[in-house]
Structures are given as C-alpha cells and as structure tokens.
C-alpha cells in the first residue's frame, strides 16, 4: 500500500511539473508588434528649424529633471508642495498601484492555485434506501491538497492577457508621468501669472496716483481761470480709467492666487517669498528640441499611447486563442476515511487527476466577433498613437515658432515704451506752454499705460513660451 501511495505522489508531482512546464513555455498567437511609421515630417517646419549645435545639445537635455531646469528657489518650494499635496497627482499615483495589482492578478493565472481542503460528510440513510437493510448514518472524512480547473496555456491566451495587463501598467505609469509634468508646468505658469498680475496692479496704482495729481493740478488751474471745464473733465476721465484698471487687477491677483493654491493642494508655504514682479523671478532657460523622432522617447503621453497599442495588440492573441481547444486539469492528493482518527493512517491515501478539453464547434459567431472587436481596438489604438504624435509635433513647433520671434517682439515693446514716454513728456510740455490741447496729453498717457502693460505681458509671454517648450518636450521626471 505504501508503494502505491508513493507512486500516486509521484504522479501528482509529475502532473505539477507538466503544468509548470506548459505555463512557462506556452506560445502566443498575438501578431508581431511593429511600431507605426512616424506620422509627421522628420524635421521641424522651416520657421522652427534649429542649428546643429542645438540638436547636439538636445541629446544631453533628454528627460532633464525639473530641479535642474527651474532654478528659482520660490518655484522649487512651490513645485515640491504641489508634488506632495496635489490631488490629481495623488489619484494618478494610486492608479499605478491599482493597475499593478491587476497585472499580478492576471499573471497569477499562469500557474495553478493550490488549496488545502478538509471535508466531513454525515448523511442519514433510512431503511428504504439503505443498502444494509436498516437505517444508518454514513460518515466520511476527507483531506486533500490540489488545484481545480487549471487551464494549460498551450495557445497563449492567458499569456496574451498577461502581456496586455503589463502594457496597461506601463501606460498607467507614463500617464502618471504626464500628470506630473503638467502639474509642474501649471504651477510655474500660475506663479508667473500671479507675479505678472501683481506687477500690472502696481502699474495701475502708480498710474492712478500720477493721473490723480495731474487732475488736481488741472482743477487748481481751472479755479484760477487758466483752463476750461472740458479739460478738467478730460483729466478726471483718465483718473477713473486708472481706478477701474486697479480694481480689475486686484480681482485678477486674488483669482491668480486662488488658482495657485488649488494646484498646490495646500496653502502657500510659510516663509516662501513671492516675487512682486517678473524681474525678480529667475528666467526659465530654453531647451533645445532635438528631432521630432526624439519626442517618442521624451513625451510620456506618446509612450503611454504606444503601450496602449501594444496592449490591444496582445488582446488579439487572446482572441485568436479562443478558436483552439481549452485544456484544463484538476488534480488533488489526500486521504479519505470513514472515521476521523483513521484519516491519516496507512492505506487512507487517495488521489484525483482529471484532465478536460473543450473544443469550440458552434458559438453563433461569438469568437469571430471578439476577434474582430480586438482588431478594431488595435486599429483605434494606432490612430490614437499617431494623433498623439501629431499633437506633440504641433505643440513643439508652435513653441519654436514663437521663440524665434519673441526676442524681437520684446525689443520692439521696449522701444515702444521709450517712444511713448518721449511722446508723453513732449505733449505735456507743449500743453503747459499752450502749444497743444490737453487731448494730446490724454492720448499720450493712455498710450504710455498700454505700452507699459504690453512689456509686462511680453515678458510673461517669453517665460510661458519657454515653459510650454519644456512641457511639450516631455518635461523632466524625478
């Protein structure tokens, strides 16, 4: 009896070895993955072309960490606060763990789940159905270790699903990177916007005070009979214009601060000194863009789209495997006895080895429809992947086109401020000596105010352009 038991154990071990061998060496029916061709030009548009030196520098700037890009200490403190507290980033990070668990669940199907079980059966049989001719209680005790309905992955169905889950996990990681890059860029832009609104508010307030002094002087001149009521009303008009602008910028400053706090996910840290104007913020450096093909290794959204494409490609393998037989095994090794104390005695051993095969013959087209759906999902993933690349290409090209002219625009804006200042001084002097009407002074004051607003907005535009290029190139990850 002992030799029979050992032989049985050997068979179970052999079955387990076969199961493991099939699980680890199964093939897949998924089509071979090939990356689609780049759906954009191999070079940037002519207006956004870069030099060979910039292209060489781009190789050293790939995936540059954000800490080495943003040098301003206030920006660093704000970004660190956002990375710790922002709820969108927290959700994206938690989602990584969720998809990681889904992958391990799918991966677990490659090997059998072994369970230990113990069953006690007590059944009363009356005299009418008893084989003994009298009523009695039938008792049976059983203990076993084994697995149930484990599918041998001969045609790679489970392996394809595991590969799909793995690619989904990789895509989720890349999506989390994209969320972080966007968050870093949004925090920086919100801080720049807040700083610019503060500077515009200071400009509006100082303009209001200057115009108020001019109005009071004009009022005194009217009281002395040296000017007309029309001139007084005109002077008061531009004072009220400046007061309206001050109130509007006060609102803008409050809203910009609220937007920044929302991104941070917490109040602005104590001890962090916010800049009062854009000149106090360290300039954001320009990044060399490299080649369009470099985006495929830099942009997390592109890499996420490619992983999604690979996942859909693997699903085709699982759908194809549905057309082939499904082979499963149930096996167990244990003991069985009519009384509990004999359960582990010699000769109480038992075993079960039950292979099963199911071959689909007629399913009303279900498997074919599943395959067609999987292929359609793959084709949609290809289109999504290509559209993601095209969108990235446009974002970088737009930033490069703007960067090519932003310096000239800033120089022209500075020259405009100088010209309007000279015009204002000249018109004021000519009015005071009676050569011009006050309307020329009004026009000069409005032009000067608009020009000074324009230079603040242009400096902001330059910083946001560098930030947009940083984001469009894939940012940095730590």
C-alpha positions as CSV (number, residue, x, y, z in Angstrom):
1,X,0.0,0.0,0.0
2,X,2.9,2.4,0.8
3,X,4.4,1.8,-2.6
4,X,1.0,2.7,-4.2
5,X,0.9,5.9,-2.2
6,X,4.4,6.9,-3.2
7,X,3.6,6.1,-6.8
8,X,0.5,8.3,-6.5
9,X,2.5,11.1,-5.1
10,X,5.0,10.8,-7.9
11,X,2.2,11.1,-10.4
12,X,0.9,14.2,-8.8
13,X,4.4,15.7,-8.8
14,X,4.8,14.7,-12.4
15,X,1.4,16.4,-13.2
16,X,2.5,19.6,-11.4
17,X,5.8,19.6,-13.3
18,X,4.0,19.3,-16.6
19,X,1.6,22.1,-15.6
20,X,4.5,24.4,-14.7
21,X,6.3,23.4,-17.9
22,X,3.3,24.3,-20.0
23,X,2.7,27.5,-18.1
24,X,6.3,28.7,-18.6
25,X,6.8,27.7,-22.2
26,X,3.5,28.4,-23.9
27,X,3.4,30.4,-27.1
28,X,1.1,33.2,-28.1
29,X,-0.9,33.9,-31.2
30,X,-0.6,37.7,-30.9
31,X,0.6,39.4,-34.2
32,X,4.2,40.6,-34.1
33,X,4.3,44.2,-32.9
34,X,5.8,46.8,-35.2
35,X,5.9,50.5,-34.3
36,X,3.9,52.6,-36.8
37,X,5.8,54.9,-39.0
38,X,6.2,58.5,-37.7
39,X,3.1,60.4,-39.0
40,X,5.0,63.7,-39.2
41,X,7.9,65.2,-41.0
42,X,11.4,64.2,-39.9
43,X,12.3,67.8,-39.4
44,X,10.6,70.8,-37.8
45,X,8.9,73.5,-40.0
46,X,11.3,76.0,-41.7
47,X,10.2,78.7,-39.3
48,X,11.1,76.5,-36.4
49,X,14.4,75.0,-37.6
50,X,17.3,74.6,-35.2
51,X,21.0,74.6,-35.7
52,X,23.3,71.6,-35.5
53,X,24.6,72.9,-32.2
54,X,21.2,73.0,-30.7
55,X,20.5,69.5,-32.0
56,X,23.6,68.2,-30.3
57,X,22.7,69.9,-27.1
58,X,19.3,68.3,-27.2
59,X,20.8,64.9,-26.7
60,X,22.1,66.0,-23.4
61,X,18.8,67.5,-22.3
62,X,16.5,64.5,-22.8
63,X,14.4,63.9,-19.7
64,X,16.1,66.7,-17.9
65,X,14.9,66.6,-14.2
66,X,12.8,69.6,-13.3
67,X,15.1,70.5,-10.4
68,X,17.9,71.2,-12.8
69,X,15.6,73.3,-15.0
70,X,13.8,75.6,-12.6
71,X,16.4,77.4,-10.5
72,X,14.2,80.0,-8.7
73,X,14.0,78.9,-5.0
74,X,10.4,80.1,-4.7
75,X,9.4,78.0,-7.7
76,X,11.2,75.0,-6.3
77,X,9.4,75.3,-3.0
78,X,6.0,75.7,-4.7
79,X,6.6,72.7,-7.0
80,X,7.7,70.5,-4.1
81,X,4.5,71.5,-2.2
82,X,2.3,70.6,-5.2
83,X,4.0,67.3,-5.8
84,X,3.3,66.4,-2.1
85,X,-0.3,67.6,-2.0
86,X,-1.9,67.9,-5.4
87,X,-4.9,65.6,-5.5
88,X,-4.8,64.9,-9.3
89,X,-1.2,63.6,-9.0
90,X,-2.2,61.6,-5.9
91,X,-5.0,59.9,-7.9
92,X,-2.6,59.1,-10.8
93,X,-0.1,57.6,-8.4
94,X,-2.7,55.5,-6.6
95,X,-3.9,54.3,-10.0
96,X,-0.5,52.9,-10.7
97,X,-0.8,50.6,-7.7
98,X,-4.3,49.6,-8.8
99,X,-3.1,48.6,-12.3
100,X,0.0,46.9,-10.8
101,X,-2.4,44.7,-8.8
102,X,-4.5,44.0,-11.9
103,X,-1.3,42.8,-13.6
104,X,-0.4,40.5,-10.8
105,X,-3.9,39.1,-10.8
106,X,-3.7,38.3,-14.5
107,X,-0.1,36.9,-14.1
108,X,-1.3,34.5,-11.3
109,X,-3.5,32.6,-13.9
110,X,-0.3,31.3,-15.5
111,X,0.3,28.9,-12.5
112,X,-2.3,26.8,-10.6
113,X,-3.8,28.0,-7.4
114,X,-3.2,25.2,-4.8
115,X,-5.6,24.9,-2.0
116,X,-5.9,22.6,1.0
117,X,-9.3,21.4,1.9
118,X,-11.0,19.3,4.6
119,X,-14.5,17.9,4.3
120,X,-16.6,16.0,6.8
121,X,-19.8,14.3,5.4
122,X,-22.5,12.9,7.6
123,X,-25.6,11.6,5.9
124,X,-28.6,9.7,7.5
125,X,-30.0,7.0,5.2
126,X,-33.4,5.5,6.2
127,X,-34.2,1.8,5.9
128,X,-35.9,2.2,2.5
129,X,-32.8,3.4,0.7
130,X,-30.1,1.8,2.8
131,X,-28.1,-0.9,1.2
132,X,-27.7,-2.6,4.6
133,X,-31.4,-3.2,5.0
134,X,-31.5,-0.9,8.0
135,X,-31.2,2.8,8.7
136,X,-27.7,4.1,9.5
137,X,-25.6,7.3,9.3
138,X,-22.9,7.3,6.6
139,X,-19.8,9.3,7.7
140,X,-16.9,10.2,5.6
141,X,-13.8,12.4,6.3
142,X,-11.5,13.7,3.6
143,X,-8.4,16.0,3.5
144,X,-6.7,16.9,0.3
145,X,-4.2,19.4,-1.4
146,X,-4.6,20.2,-5.1
147,X,-5.8,22.6,-7.8
148,X,-9.1,22.8,-9.7
149,X,-9.7,23.5,-13.4
150,X,-6.2,24.9,-14.1
151,X,-6.0,26.0,-17.8
152,X,-2.9,24.9,-19.7
153,X,-1.9,27.9,-21.7
154,X,-1.0,25.9,-24.8
155,X,-2.1,28.6,-27.3
156,X,-1.1,31.6,-25.2
157,X,-4.5,33.0,-24.3
158,X,-3.5,33.7,-20.7
159,X,0.0,34.8,-21.7
160,X,-1.5,37.3,-24.1
161,X,-3.8,38.7,-21.4
162,X,-0.9,38.9,-19.1
163,X,1.1,40.9,-21.7
164,X,-1.9,43.2,-22.2
165,X,-2.1,43.8,-18.5
166,X,1.6,44.5,-18.3
167,X,1.4,47.1,-21.1
168,X,-1.6,48.7,-19.4
169,X,0.5,49.0,-16.3
170,X,3.3,50.7,-18.3
171,X,0.8,53.0,-19.9
172,X,-0.5,54.0,-16.4
173,X,3.0,54.8,-15.3
174,X,3.5,57.0,-18.3
175,X,0.2,58.7,-17.7
176,X,1.3,59.5,-14.1
177,X,4.5,61.0,-15.5
178,X,2.4,63.1,-17.9
179,X,0.3,64.3,-14.9
180,X,3.4,65.3,-13.0
181,X,4.9,67.1,-16.0
182,X,1.6,69.0,-16.5
183,X,1.4,69.8,-12.8
184,X,4.9,71.2,-12.7
185,X,4.2,73.4,-15.7
186,X,0.9,74.5,-14.4
187,X,2.4,75.5,-11.0
188,X,5.1,77.5,-12.7
189,X,2.6,79.2,-15.1
190,X,0.2,80.0,-12.2
191,X,3.1,81.6,-10.3
192,X,4.2,83.6,-13.3
193,X,0.6,84.7,-13.9
194,X,0.2,85.8,-10.2
195,X,3.5,87.7,-10.4
196,X,2.5,89.4,-13.7
197,X,-0.9,90.4,-12.2
198,X,0.8,91.9,-9.2
199,X,3.1,93.9,-11.4
200,X,0.2,95.1,-13.5
201,X,-1.7,96.1,-10.3
202,X,1.3,98.1,-9.1
203,X,1.5,99.8,-12.5
204,X,-2.2,100.6,-12.4
205,X,-2.0,102.0,-8.9
206,X,1.1,104.2,-9.7
207,X,-0.7,105.4,-12.9
208,X,-3.7,106.2,-10.8
209,X,-1.7,108.3,-8.4
210,X,0.1,110.2,-11.2
211,X,-3.1,110.9,-13.0
212,X,-4.8,112.0,-9.8
213,X,-2.0,114.5,-9.2
214,X,-2.4,115.8,-12.7
215,X,-6.2,116.0,-12.2
216,X,-5.7,118.0,-9.0
217,X,-3.3,120.4,-10.8
218,X,-5.8,120.8,-13.6
219,X,-8.6,121.5,-11.1
220,X,-6.5,124.3,-9.5
221,X,-5.7,125.8,-12.9
222,X,-9.5,125.8,-13.6
223,X,-10.1,127.5,-10.3
224,X,-7.6,130.2,-11.3
225,X,-9.3,130.6,-14.7
226,X,-6.3,129.2,-16.6
227,X,-8.1,126.2,-18.2
228,X,-11.6,125.0,-19.2
229,X,-14.1,122.7,-17.6
230,X,-13.7,120.4,-20.6
231,X,-10.0,119.9,-19.7
232,X,-10.9,119.2,-16.1
233,X,-13.4,116.5,-17.2
234,X,-10.9,115.0,-19.5
235,X,-8.3,114.8,-16.7
236,X,-10.9,113.2,-14.5
237,X,-11.8,110.6,-17.2
238,X,-8.3,109.1,-17.3
239,X,-8.1,109.1,-13.5
240,X,-11.2,107.0,-13.3
241,X,-9.9,104.8,-16.1
242,X,-6.8,104.1,-14.0
243,X,-9.0,103.4,-10.9
244,X,-11.1,100.9,-12.9
245,X,-7.9,99.2,-14.0
246,X,-6.6,99.0,-10.4
247,X,-9.9,97.3,-9.2
248,X,-9.8,94.9,-12.1
249,X,-6.2,93.9,-11.4
250,X,-6.9,93.5,-7.7
251,X,-9.5,90.9,-8.7
252,X,-7.1,89.2,-11.1
253,X,-4.4,89.0,-8.3
254,X,-6.9,87.3,-6.0
255,X,-8.0,84.8,-8.6
256,X,-4.5,84.0,-9.7
257,X,-3.5,83.3,-6.1
258,X,-6.6,81.0,-5.6
259,X,-5.6,79.1,-8.8
260,X,-2.1,78.6,-7.5
261,X,-3.3,77.4,-4.1
262,X,-5.6,74.9,-5.9
263,X,-2.7,73.5,-7.8
264,X,-0.6,73.3,-4.7
265,X,-3.3,71.4,-2.9
266,X,-2.3,73.3,0.3
267,X,-1.8,76.9,1.4
268,X,1.3,78.7,0.1
269,X,4.1,77.5,2.5
270,X,5.1,79.9,5.2
271,X,8.5,81.6,4.7
272,X,8.1,81.4,0.9
273,X,8.6,84.9,-0.5
274,X,6.6,85.5,-3.6
275,X,8.0,87.9,-6.2
276,X,6.5,91.3,-6.7
277,X,7.4,91.5,-10.4
278,X,8.7,89.3,-13.2
279,X,12.2,90.7,-12.9
280,X,12.5,89.0,-9.5
281,X,11.9,85.6,-11.0
282,X,14.8,83.6,-12.3
283,X,14.4,83.3,-16.1
284,X,13.4,79.9,-17.5
285,X,16.1,78.6,-19.8
286,X,15.4,77.4,-23.3
287,X,15.5,73.7,-24.1
288,X,16.9,72.5,-27.5
289,X,14.1,70.5,-29.2
290,X,16.2,67.9,-31.0
291,X,14.5,66.0,-33.7
292,X,10.8,65.1,-34.0
293,X,11.6,61.4,-33.5
294,X,13.1,62.3,-30.1
295,X,9.6,63.1,-28.8
296,X,8.8,59.3,-28.8
297,X,11.4,58.8,-26.0
298,X,10.6,62.1,-24.2
299,X,6.8,62.6,-24.1
300,X,5.1,60.3,-21.6
301,X,1.8,60.7,-23.3
302,X,3.3,59.3,-26.5
303,X,4.9,56.4,-24.7
304,X,1.6,55.7,-22.9
305,X,-0.3,55.7,-26.2
306,X,2.3,53.2,-27.6
307,X,1.9,50.9,-24.5
308,X,-1.9,51.0,-25.1
309,X,-1.3,50.0,-28.7
310,X,0.8,47.1,-27.5
311,X,-1.9,46.0,-25.1
312,X,-4.5,46.0,-27.8
313,X,-2.1,44.0,-30.0
314,X,-1.8,41.4,-27.2
315,X,-5.5,41.2,-26.9
316,X,-5.7,39.9,-30.5
317,X,-3.6,36.9,-29.4
318,X,-6.1,36.1,-26.7
319,X,-9.0,36.4,-29.1
320,X,-7.3,34.1,-31.6
321,X,-6.7,31.5,-28.9
322,X,-10.5,31.3,-28.4
323,X,-10.7,29.3,-31.6
324,X,-8.5,26.5,-30.2
325,X,-9.2,23.8,-27.6
326,X,-9.1,24.8,-23.9
327,X,-7.4,22.2,-21.9
328,X,-7.7,22.2,-18.1
329,X,-6.6,20.0,-15.3
330,X,-8.0,19.2,-11.8
331,X,-5.6,17.3,-9.5
332,X,-5.5,16.5,-5.8
333,X,-3.6,14.3,-3.4
334,X,-5.1,13.5,0.0
335,X,-6.6,11.0,2.4
336,X,-10.2,9.6,2.9
337,X,-11.6,7.5,5.8
338,X,-15.0,6.6,7.4
339,X,-13.8,7.8,10.8
340,X,-11.8,10.8,11.7
341,X,-9.0,9.1,13.6
342,X,-8.2,6.9,10.6
343,X,-7.9,9.9,8.2
344,X,-4.0,9.9,8.3
345,X,-3.5,6.1,8.8
346,X,-1.7,3.9,6.4
347,X,-3.9,3.0,3.4
348,X,-6.1,6.0,3.6
349,X,-4.5,7.8,0.7
350,X,-6.4,9.0,-2.4
351,X,-5.7,11.0,-5.5
352,X,-7.5,12.6,-8.3
353,X,-6.2,13.5,-11.8
354,X,-8.9,14.9,-14.1
355,X,-7.9,16.4,-17.4
356,X,-10.6,18.1,-19.6
357,X,-10.6,19.5,-23.1
358,X,-13.2,21.8,-24.7
359,X,-13.2,22.4,-28.4
360,X,-15.5,25.2,-29.7
361,X,-17.6,23.9,-32.6
362,X,-20.6,26.3,-32.9
363,X,-20.8,29.6,-30.9
364,X,-23.0,31.6,-33.3
365,X,-20.0,33.7,-34.4
366,X,-19.1,34.9,-30.9
367,X,-15.4,34.2,-31.1
368,X,-15.1,35.7,-34.6
369,X,-16.8,38.8,-33.3
370,X,-14.5,39.0,-30.3
371,X,-11.5,38.8,-32.7
372,X,-12.9,41.5,-35.0
373,X,-13.5,43.7,-32.0
374,X,-9.9,43.2,-30.8
375,X,-8.6,44.1,-34.2
376,X,-10.8,47.2,-34.3
377,X,-9.4,48.2,-30.8
378,X,-5.9,47.8,-32.2
379,X,-6.6,49.9,-35.2
380,X,-8.1,52.7,-33.0
381,X,-5.1,52.5,-30.8
382,X,-2.9,53.0,-33.8
383,X,-4.9,56.1,-34.8
384,X,-4.7,57.4,-31.2
385,X,-1.0,56.9,-31.1
386,X,-0.5,58.7,-34.4
387,X,-2.7,61.6,-33.3
388,X,-0.8,61.9,-30.1
389,X,2.5,62.2,-32.0
390,X,0.9,64.8,-34.4
391,X,-0.4,66.8,-31.4
392,X,3.1,66.7,-29.7
393,X,4.7,67.8,-33.0
394,X,2.4,70.8,-33.3
395,X,2.9,71.9,-29.7
396,X,6.7,71.8,-30.1
397,X,6.6,73.5,-33.5
398,X,4.3,76.3,-32.2
399,X,6.6,76.9,-29.2
400,X,9.6,77.1,-31.6
401,X,7.9,79.4,-34.0
402,X,7.0,81.8,-31.1
403,X,10.5,81.5,-29.6
404,X,12.0,82.6,-33.0
405,X,10.3,86.0,-32.8
406,X,9.8,86.5,-29.0
407,X,13.1,88.3,-28.7
408,X,12.4,90.7,-31.4
409,X,8.9,91.3,-30.0
410,X,10.3,92.1,-26.6
411,X,12.9,94.6,-28.1
412,X,10.1,96.2,-30.1
413,X,8.0,96.5,-27.0
414,X,10.8,98.2,-25.0
415,X,11.3,100.6,-27.9
416,X,7.6,101.3,-27.9
417,X,7.7,102.2,-24.2
418,X,10.6,104.6,-24.8
419,X,8.9,106.2,-27.7
420,X,5.6,106.7,-25.8
421,X,7.4,108.1,-22.8
422,X,9.1,110.7,-25.0
423,X,5.8,111.5,-26.7
424,X,4.1,111.9,-23.3
425,X,6.9,114.2,-22.0
426,X,6.8,116.3,-25.2
427,X,3.0,116.6,-25.2
428,X,2.9,117.5,-21.6
429,X,5.5,120.3,-22.1
430,X,3.7,121.6,-25.2
431,X,0.4,121.7,-23.3
432,X,2.0,123.6,-20.4
433,X,3.3,126.3,-22.7
434,X,0.0,126.5,-24.6
435,X,1.1,125.0,-27.9
436,X,-1.2,121.9,-27.8
437,X,-4.6,120.9,-26.3
438,X,-5.0,118.6,-23.4
439,X,-6.4,115.9,-25.7
440,X,-2.8,115.2,-26.9
441,X,-1.7,114.6,-23.3
442,X,-4.6,112.2,-22.7
443,X,-3.7,110.2,-25.8
444,X,-0.1,110.1,-24.8
445,X,-1.0,109.0,-21.2
446,X,-3.2,106.2,-22.5
447,X,-0.5,105.0,-25.0
448,X,2.1,105.0,-22.3
449,X,0.0,103.0,-19.9
450,X,-0.8,100.5,-22.7
451,X,2.8,100.2,-23.7
452,X,3.9,99.5,-20.1
453,X,1.2,96.9,-19.8
454,X,2.4,95.4,-23.0
455,X,6.0,95.0,-21.9
456,X,4.9,93.1,-18.8
457,X,2.7,90.8,-20.8
458,X,5.5,90.3,-23.4
459,X,8.0,89.3,-20.6
460,X,5.3,86.9,-19.3
461,X,4.8,85.6,-22.8
462,X,8.6,84.9,-23.1
463,X,8.6,82.9,-19.8
464,X,5.5,81.0,-20.7
465,X,6.9,80.2,-24.1
466,X,10.0,78.6,-22.5
467,X,7.7,76.8,-20.1
468,X,5.5,75.5,-22.9
469,X,8.5,74.2,-24.8
470,X,9.7,72.4,-21.6
471,X,6.2,70.8,-21.3
472,X,5.9,70.0,-25.0
473,X,9.3,68.2,-25.0
474,X,8.2,65.9,-22.2
475,X,9.5,67.8,-19.1
476,X,11.5,66.0,-16.5
477,X,10.9,63.2,-14.1
478,X,12.3,62.5,-10.7
